[in-house]
Amino acid sequence: MLTAVSPASRKIDCAERIENTLYLYSKHGIMRIEPKSDSIVRITYTVSDRFSDEKKPGVIAGDIFGDWTLEDGSDRLIKVKLPKLTLSIDKNDGAVTYCDNSGKVLFAECDGTPREFEEFEMLHLADVPQKTRIIDTADGKKEVIEDALKESIGKSYHIRYRFILGDEAIYGFGQQEKGCATLRGKRLYVHQGNRKIAVPFFVSTAGYGILTDCYSPLIFNDNENGTYIYTESAPESDMYFIAGSMNDVIKGYRFLTGKASMLPRWAFGYVQSKERYENEEQILDAVKKSRELGIGMDCIVLDWISWKEGEWGQKSYDPARFPDPEGMIEKLHNDHVHFMISIWPTMAENTENHKEFATKKLFLPGCTVYDAFKEEARKLYFDQLKRTHFSYGTDAWWCDSSEPFTPEWNHKVRPEESRLYEEYCNEAGLRMPYEYSNAYPLCHAMGIYENQRKAMEENGCDKRVVNLTRSAYTGQQRFGTIMWSGDTDASWDTFRDQIAIGLHFSASGLPYWTMDIGAFFVKQGEYWYWQGKYDNALNDPAYQELYTRWYQYAAFLPVFRAHGTDCEREMWNLSGEFYEAVLKANKLRYSLIPYIYSEAGKVWFKDRSMIRWLAFDFTEDKNVYGITDQFMFGDCMMVCPVTRPMYYGASDEEKIDAGFREVYFPEGCNWYDYYSGAEYKGGSKCRVSAKLDEIPLFVMCGSLIPTKKPALSTEEQAGDIEWKKYGEGNASYEFYEDAGDGYGYESGKYTVTLIEK
C-alpha cells in the first residue's frame, strides 16, 4: 500500500520584524514583507534557507517604507497596517488578504496552498559548436538549432501563485494577439513574440494592481482550473501589491519601475514608413511630395536592408544605394523631417560587426544575436552605431526583432497557444539565462538608452532617445521606447483587436504604443501569419475604406505611424474620398499637437497614460467595463473609432446604418461633440454621425482643449494657441510646456500652467 508523505507545514511558527522588514517563518518556507510606500508592499517567498540577493533590472525602488505597525495578538491572524493598506496573514498557511482602510477586501490569496513550488534543472546550450541552419521568414533570417547539445546551469523553480478574484474587471499583462475587454475567464501565455509583448502586471477595477517581479515567461489563468499566475522559472516568488484607483496603480507601477522618459515633440507628429524605401532618392522624393501636397510629416523611416546584400544586421549603408547618408539626413532636417533607421540584434557572420563581437565572445550561444544581458556587449553595440548611423545625425532607432527568437514564425500552420509557449520557453531558454528569457528587449533598450545618453553628454548634444521596438518588459518605459503590435494582417477583425490590445498594453504601465496603419500584411500568403483579406490591396475600395478607418484611429494613438508591405503606404496612393478623409485626419492630428504634447507631459510629471480603458476614469460605471471600441485619449477626450465597413465590402445590414455608429457616454459628466459642440448626457447611448471622413470624438464637460493651425511638421507650427471650451460655466486645463527636446525637464525645466476660462 502506498503511504502518504506529509508536506512541509505552512503554519507560521515565528514572526520577526527586523528594522522595517517583516519575516514570517514556517517549515515550508520564509515569507518576507517589505512595505514600499503607504499603499505598496512587496511580498517575497522562498523555500530555500535564504533569499536571492541578485539585483533585478525592472524594479528600481529600493527603499523600504517604515511607517507601519505589526499586530500579532490573535491566534489566527498577523496584521500589517500601512496608512492606506492592511495585510492580514493567516498563521495556518501564510495566505494574505489585502484590505483598504475601511476594511473592504481588495484581493485575497487562496487558503491552504497560496504558493506552489516545483524544483527543476535548467538546461542551456553547451559552450561547444552547435549545428544550426538559417531559414528565411517574413520576420527576417532565423537560426534554427538541430540536435542541441545542452548542459546544466543549476536549479530553479516553477512557481504557481494562487488567488481569488471577485466581481471585478482586470486589464494588462502586456499585449496579446486577440482583443478582448476584461481578462476574466482567460488563459494568457505571457511571453515575447512578433505580435506579443510580455509585461507581468495587471490592474483591477477593485482598486489594486499586481506586479510579478520575475523575468521568465509566465501564464495567467482564470478558469475552471483555478485563478493563478504560473511563473516558468524563478528562484523565489516575488510580487508587489499596489492599492489605489486604477490611475493611481499606474503611478505606483512607475514609482517601482521608473518614470516614463519623455519623447521629443516631433515624435508626436506623423511617422511615414513602409516595407521599404530602397534608396536615398525614394526617401527624399517621399518627403518632397508630402510637402507639396500639404501632408504633415515629422519623421521618415528606413526599414531593413540598408546594408549591403548578404550583410544582414551590419550597421552601415550600401554605398550603391545610399552614397551620402549624412547628406540625406541633413536634407531631411532642412525640411523639418527626422530620420529613423531599422537596426537588428543579429549580425551575419561575414560582417565586420560580427567579427568584432565574435572576437570578444559577446554573442548568445549558438547564434549571431548579441548578448544584451552583458554590459560590455551593450556598449559595443552602441559603439558600432556611433561610428556610422549616430555620427550621420540619425534621430531615432527602430530596434526591430527585439525578441530575437520567434519560433512561431517557423511554422506554415499556426500551432496551438500552449505549443507556442513551450517552443518559446525551449528556444529562448536554451540561448538566454532561463530565468531572464522574457527580458532581452529590456536589456537591449537599456543599452541603447544609457549609451546614447553618455555619447550625447560627451559631445555636448542634448536630444531625447527615441526607440521604436517590438517587445518590452517591466520598467522599459524608462528608456525612451515606443512599442508596436508587430506584423499584423489586414481585416476588420484585426483592426477591432488592435484597439483592445493597445489598451491592455497601456494598462500594463508602459505609455507609448502604436501599430501599422492598415496592417503589415494586406494580401493572403502561404503562411499562417500572412493572411490579409485584400489581394487587390489599394485597388480594392474595401481595403481603402478599412485603411481610412485605421488611419483615423491611429491619429489618436500616442505615436501616429504608417507601415506595411504588399502595397505602398504613402497617403497619396489612396484615391478620391479616401485620400481626402486621411488628409483630414492628418490635419486634425496636427491641430491637436498642443493638447497631445501636454498630455504626454502628464505621462512624465503625473505618471498618467495617454490612452486608457474607460474603466480607468469611470470605474463606478460598470457599463464601460466591456467596451472595447471607445477609449480615453488624455484627460479630456473620448475617441470612438468606426470598426465595421459601411460602404464597400459591407453587407446589406451593415449598409443600413452607413455613416453612423452607436456610442455610450459614461456616467459622471456630460459630453460634447468635438466638432459640433452637441451635448450628450452621461449614462446614455446615442447614434452619432460617423461619415467616411469623420471619427466620432467627444470631450468631457468642463474641458479646455488647446489647438493650433495644422502645419507640415511640429517644428513649423506657429501662431497662438486657440482654446476650445466645452460646457457651460468654468473650464480649466493644466497646460504642459518644455523645450520639446533634450532632458532639461528632468531637472525641472518645464512649466505647468493652469488655464481657466
N, C-alpha and C positions, 0 to 999 in steps of 0.2 A: 504494500500500500504506500502511495506517495505521502510524504509528510510535508505539511506547510511550513515554510520558513518565515517567521515573523519579520516584517520590515522594521527598519530602524524607527524608533519613536520620534514623532514630530513635536511631542509635548515640550513646551519651553520650560527648561529647568532653571534658567538664570537670566536675569535682565541686568545689564550693566551700562551705565552712562559714563563714557569717557570723553571729557570735555563736552563737545556739542554733538557727539555721535552716540547713538544707542545700539548696543549689541544684544541680540537675543540668541541664546544657545539651546540647542536640542541635540539628541543623539543623531538625528538625521542630518543636521547642518547648522550653519550660522547665518542669521539674518542681520544685516546692517542697515540702520535707518539714519539718513543724513538729510535733515531739512536744508533746503537751498534758498528759500525765501519764506515770506509769511503765508504763501499758498502753493509752494512747490516742495516736493520731497522725493528723495532718491531712495529706492529700496534695492539692495543687493543681497543675493542669497548664494551661498556656496555649500557644496557637500564635501569640500576639501577642508583641510585644517587651517587654511588662511585664504585671504582674498588676493586676487591678482593685483599686482602693482603696475601693470602695463598702462601707459598713457594712451588714451584713445583720441583719434583725430576729430571726431564730430562734436562732442560736448566740450566746451572750454570753460564753463563756470566752475571754478574750483573751490570757492569759499563755502563754508558751512554756516548756516543761519543759527544763531544761538538763542533767540527769543522764543523758547518753547518749554513746556512743562511735561513732566512724566508722572502718570498716576498708575500705581501698581498695588492698589489696596484690595482689588477684587480677586476672588478665587478663579475667575474665568477670563477677565479681560485686562490687558495692559493698554493704557491710553496715552497717546502723544498729542498734545494740544498746541497747535500753532495759532497765530492770530486769526487766520481765515480758514483753517482746516483742522479736523480732528481725525486721527487714526485710532481705530480700535483693533487690537491684535488679540485673536483668540489664543489663549495659552495652550489649548489642547492640540492645535495643529498649525499655528502660525498664520492662519488666514487673516487678511487685513480687510477691514471695512473703512471706507473713506466717507466722512460726513462734513457738511458745511457747518457754520456756527449755530444754525438753528436746529441742528440735529438731523437734517434731511440727508438720507443716504444718497451719495453721488455714484458710488461704484463699490462693488464687493467681489473679493476673491472667493473661489469655491471652497466650501468646507472640506475637510479631510485631506485632500492632496492638491493644494493650490499650485504647487510646482513639482514637476516630474523630471528626473534626470536619467539619461542613459549614456554611459561612457562608451566611447568608440575610439578606434585608432585612425588617425588622419594619415592619408597616403598622398604623396607628392611625386612629381616626376623626378626620377633619379638624375643625378648630375653626370649623365653619360649621353653620348649621341643618341638621339631618338629618330625613329623612322617617321617622316612626315611627308605629306603631299599637299600641293597648292591647288585649290579649287577656285573658280571664278563664280561669284554671285553678284546679284544686283547691289549687295552691300559691300562690294569690294573683294579683293583677293583674301581668301581664308586658308589658314594652315590647319590641316587635319592630322592628328596623330594616329598612327597604325601600330597596334601591339605595344602599348605604353609600358615602359619599364619604370616601376614605382619603388619608393622607399618610404618607410615610416618617418613621420616628423613629430610624433608624440600623441598624447591623448587629448581628447576634448569631450564635450557633451552635447547631445541633442537635448533640448530643454522644452518642455511644454508648460506654458503658463496659463492656468485655467481660471476663468472668472465668469461673472453673471452680468448680463445686460438687462436693463429694464425697458420701460416704454420710452425709447429714445431713438434718434437717428444718428448715425455716425458717418463721418466723411474723412477721406485721406488715404493713407498708405501709398502715396505717390501716384503713378499713372498706370492704369491698366489699359487693355486694348478695347474693351467694350464699355459703353457708357451705361450708368445706372444712377439712381438717386442715392438713397441711404445704402450703406454696405451691409445692413442687417440681412441675415439669411444667406450670405455669400461665403464662398471659399476662394480666397485670393492667394495666388502664388507670387510672393513679393521678391522678385529677382530682376536683374537687369536684362534688357533685350532691345532689339531695334525699335520696337513700338511700346516698350515698357520702361518705366522708371521706378526704382525701388526706393521708398522712404518709409522707415519703420515707425510711423507716427500717425495717430488719428485723433480727431476731436469730436466731441459728443454734444448734442443739444441738451443733455442733462447737466452740463456745466463743468466739464473737465476734458483733459486730453491725456494721452499716454504716449510716451516716447520710449521705445525699446532700444536701449543703447548696446546693440550688437551690430556686427558688420558682415555677417554671413546672410545668405538667403533665409527667408522665413515664410511661414504660412499663417494667414489669418483664417480662422474657421468659425462660422456661426450657423450651425445647422443641427440636425438630429443627433449628430455625433458629439455635440458639445460646442462650447464657445471658448476659444483659446487662441494663443499665439504660440506657434511651434518654431523654435529657433534651430536652424540646421547645425550650427557649431558655435559654441562659446564656452569659456572656462567657468562661467557663473551666470546666473540670472541677474540682469541689471536693467532696471526701468525707472522712469521718472513719472510721477503723477503731478499734473498741473491742474489746479482748481481755478474756476472763474468762468466768465462769459466766453463765448466762442472766440471773439476777437481778443479777449484777454489771454486766452490759451495760446493763441499765435504769438502774442507778446511774450508769454512765458517760454515758449519754444525758442524764440530769438534770444531771450535772456540766457538760456542754457547753451545755445549753439552759436550765437553771434548775430550781430545786426546784418541786415541785407545791404551789401555795398550799393551805392548809387550808380546808376548808369548815366552816361552823359546825355544832355538834352537831345542831341541828334539821333540817339538810339530809339527815340520815340516817334521819329518820322518814318516814312515808308522805306522798307528794305527790299530792293529788287534782286531776285536771284532766280536761277534756273539750272537745270542739268543740260548743257553747261555752256558758258562762254568759252570758246576755243582759242581766242587770241586777243591781243590788245585792241585791235581795231573794232571787234564786236562790242567790247566793253565801252569804249569811248563813243561808239555810234549809238548805243542804247541810251546813254546819258544825254547825248546831244538831241536825240529825237524826243526823249521825255521832256526836256526843257522847251523844245519847240512847240510841243503840244500842251504845255502848261500843266504837266503832271508833277505833283510833288514827289521828290525822292531825296533821301538823305544818305543812302548807302547802296552800293552795288557789290555783289558777291561773286568771287571766282571759286567755282566748285572744283572738284578733284581733277587730277592730271594736269596741274600747272607744270609739273616736272617733265623731263624727257621721257619718251616712250621706254617702258621697261624699268623705270627707276621709281617704283611705287614708294611714296612717302618721303622722297628726298625733298629737303626744304630749300629748293631753288627752282628757277624757271627754266623752261625750254627756250633757249635764245632764238630759235627759229620762229616761235610764235609770240614770244614776249621779249623783244630785243632791248626794250628800255623800261623795265618795270618802275624804276624810280621816277622817270619822266611821266609815265602813265598815271601814277598816283598823284604827282604834282598837278597834272591837268585836271584830274578829278577834284582835287582840293580847290583849285581855282574856280570850279563850278559849284563849290559848296557841297560836294558829294564825298562821302567817306568810303573807305575800301576795306572789305573783309575777305580773307582768304581761307580756304579749307586746308587744314593740316591734319595729319594722321599719327597715331601712336606706333604704326608699323613702318618698317624701313626695309626695302628689298635688299637681298644680300649683296648685290652688285653695286650698291650706292656708297658714297663716301660717308654719309651719315651712319650707315650700318657699320661700316668698318670701325668708326670711332667708338661706337657703343660696344661692339664685339671685343675690341682690344681691352676695354675696361670691364668686361663681363657684366654689362648692365642691361641685359635682356632677361625677360622672364624665360623659364626653361622651355626648351623645345619649340621656340617660335621667334619671330622677329618683332615682337611687341616690347617696347622698352619698359623697364621695371619702375613704374611711377611710385612704388612704395619706398624707394630709396631716394634720399635727399640728393645724393651725388648724381643720380640719373635724371632727376627733375631739373637740376641745374644745367647739366649738359644739354638736355633737350632745348631749354631756352637759349643757351649759348649758341646753339646752331641756328635758332631763329634770329638771334641778334645779328649774325653775320650776313644774313640775306634779308628776309622779309621785314624784320623790325627796322633795320637800318634804311630800308627803302621808304619808310613812312607809313607802313600798314597800320590801320586804325583798330582793327578788330580781328579776332580769331574765330574760325569755325572749327572747333575741335570735334571732328566727325569720328564716329565709331569709338566713342569714349567708353563704351562697354565692349572691349575688343574681341570678346568671344560670344558669338550669336549662333549657337548650333541649330537653332530653329530654321535658319535660312539655308541649311544644308539639305533640307527635305523638299521633295517635289509636292507632297501632300502634307498638310499641316498635322503634326502629331497631337495627341491629347495633351491638355494642360499639365497633367501630372507627369507625363513623359518629358515635356519641355523643361519642367522644373528639375527633374532628375538629370537630364542631359546638361543643363546649365551647371548644376552643382558639380557634376563629374568633370566637365570640361574646364570650368573656371577654377575649381578646387585643385585640380592637378597642377595648374600653372601658377596660381597665386596662393598666398597664405590662406588656407581654407577658412579660417575664422574671419578673414577680411575680403572674401571673394565677392562681396557686393560693393566694395569701397574703392575700386580702381578709379572711377570717374571723379571721386572726391579728391584723391591724391593727385591725379592728372591736372585738375583745375587749380588745386593749391599751388602746384609748381609753376603754372603759367602766371598766376596772380602774384605770388610772392617774388618771383624772379623778374617779372616785368616792372614791378614797383621799385625793386632795387636798381634795375637798369635806368629807370627814369630819374631816380634820385642822383645817380652817378652823372647823368647827362644834363641835369637841371631841367628836365622835361616833366610836365605835370598834366597827364591826361589819363582818364579813367580806363581801367581794364574792361574790355568787352569780350566775352567768350560765349559764343553760341555753341552749345554742346548737347549731345543727345541723351546723356544719362546724368544722374545726380545721386547724392546720398546726404545723410544727416550733416547739416552745417554748411552745405555748399553755397548757400546764399551769401556767404562772406566774400566770395571770390569773383564777383562781377560776372556771374554766369546767367545765361538765358537758356532755358531748356525748350526742346520742341518734341513733337509727338512721333517723330520717326517717319518711315516711308509708308504712308497710308495709301489706300486705293479709293478711287472716286466712286461714290454712291451717296444717295441721300441718307442711307443708314449710317455710313461712316461720318458724314457731316454732323448728324444728330449726336453720335457718340462723342465727337470731338468736344462739344460744348460741356458735356458732363465730365469727361476725363480731365479736361483743363481745370474745372472747378475742384475736382478731387485733388489734383496736383497742388493747386493754390492752397487748399485746406491742409496740405502737408507741411506748410510753413515756408515754402520757397516761392517768392512772389512773381518771378519773371518767366513767363511761358508763352509759347507761340506754336504755330503749326504751318504746314504747307498749304497755302490757299489753293483750293481745287484738288487737293491730294497730290501725292507724289506720282503714283501710277494712275493713268487715265484709261488705258486700254486693257484688254484681257490678255494675259500671257499664260505660259505653260505652268508656272509655279504658283503655289497657293497664295503667295503674297502679292502677285501681280494680277489683281482681279478687279481692275476698274471696269465700269459698266458702259464706257463710251468709246467704242472702237473708231468712230469718226472724229473723236476729240472736238476741237473747236469748229469743225464743220457741222457739228450737231447742235442745233439751238437748245436742245435739252441739257447738254453739258454747259453751254454758256449760261443758261439760267441757274444751274447749280453753282457754277463758278461765281456768278454775280452775288448770290446769297452768301456764299462762303466769304467772299471779299468784304461784304458789308459787316458780317460778324467779326472778321479779323480786324477791322478798323476799330474795334472796341476790346482788343486784347492789349496786354502790356506792351508787346512788341508786334509790329504790323509788317508781315513778311510774306512775299510770294516765293514759291519754289516748286519744282517738279520736273518730270520727264514726260515723254510721249507727245508733247506739243509745246509751242513757245509760250512763255509766261509774261511777256510784256503786255501791258494793258491794251495797246493799240491792235493787238491780234484779235480782240473781241470786236464784234460788229454792231453797228447801229445802236439800238436801245440798250444793249448790254454794255457797250463801251461808255455810253452816256451815264449809265447807272453807276459803274465802278468809278468813273471820274468824279461823280458827285460824292461818292463815299470817300474818295481820296481827299477831296477838298474839305469835307466835313471833319475828317481826322485832323487835318492841319489847322482848321479853325479852332479845334479844341485843345491844341498843344498847351496853352497856358493852364488849362484845367488838368490835363494829363500829367504834365510835369509837376504840378503842385501836388497831385495825388501820389506821384512817385516819391516826392519829398516826404510825404507822410509814411511811406514804407520805411524810410530811414528814421525820422525823428519820433514817429509814433508806433513803429513796428506794425503797420497796417498791411493789408493785402489789396492789390488793385482790383482783382476780380474775386467775387465771393458768392457762394450759395446764398440765396435769400434768407436761409435759416440763420446765418450769422447775424444779421441785423434785425430779423423779425422772429426771434426764437419762440416767442409766445404764440405765434400764429402757426399752428400745425399744418395748415393748408399748404404752406410753402415747402414742407419737408420733401415732397416728392416731385417738385417742379424742376425739370432738367433743361428747359429751353428759355429760361429767364434768369438773369443774374445781375448783381450789383457791379457797377463799374465806378470805382471810387466811392466816396461817401454819399453822393447825391443822385447818381443816375442808375436807372434800371434799363437794361438792354434786353430786347425781346426778338431774337433772330427769327427769320422765316425758315422753317425746317422741312418744308414739303414743296413739291412742284405745284405750280398754279397755272402755267401757260403752255409749256412744252413737255411732252412726255408724261403729262398728268392724266389721270383717269377722269371720266366724266364727273364723278363725285367730287374729285379734288378741284375741278374747274368751277364748280358751283360757287365756291366762296373765293374765287380768284380776286386778289387784291386786298384780302382781309385776313386777320388771324385773331384768335381769342387770347386775351391777356388777363391774368389775375393780378389784382392790385393788393399788396399785403396790407394787413390791418396796422393801425397805429398812426397813420397820417394820410392825407390826401395826396394825389399825384397829378402832375401836369404834363401834357404832351409837349415834348421839347420844341417841336416845330410850330404848332398852332396855339399852344397855351391852354387847350381844352382841359377841364378839370375832371378827375375821376375819384370816386370815393374809395378809401381804403376798405378792404374786405369784400370788394365786389369783383365781378368778372364783366368784361365788355369786349365786344367785337370791334377791332380798331383797324384803321387803314394800313395796308402793307403792300402798296403797289411795287412794281418791279424796281423802281428807283428809290424805295423807302425801306429803312429798317425801323420798326417801332422803337421809340426811345422816350423814356419818361423821367421826370425829375420830381424829387420829394418836395413837398410843401415847405416853404421857408428857406429855399436854397438860392444861392447866387452862383452862377456859372461864368467863369472868366473865359472870354474868347478873343480871337484876333482874326483879321482877314487872312485867308489861306495864302500860302506862298509856295515857291518852288522848293524850299528847304526850311528847316527850323532856323538856320542862321540868317535867312533873308526875311524872316517875319519882322515887320516894323509897325509902327503906329501904336496908339494907345489901346489898352485892354477895354473891351466892351463887356459890361456886366449884365447878364441876363437874369432877371429876378422872376421867381416862380412862387405864386401865392400872395395873398393879401398880408398886410402887416409887415413886421420887421423880418428881414432876412440877413443871414451872415455867412461868412466863409473865411476859413483860415488859409491865406494865400502864401505859398512857399516860393522862395526865390533863392538862387545861388548863382555862382559863376557859369553854370551849365557844363563845366568840365573841371577836371582836377579834383584834388582831395581836400580843399580848404574847408569843406563842410564838416569834415571830421573834427576840426578844431574850432567849430562854432561859426565859421564864415558863411552863414546863411541867415535869412530873415523869414519870420513868420508874421504876417500882418493880418490882423482881424479886420475884415471889411464888413461894414454894416450899412444896409440901405433900407 
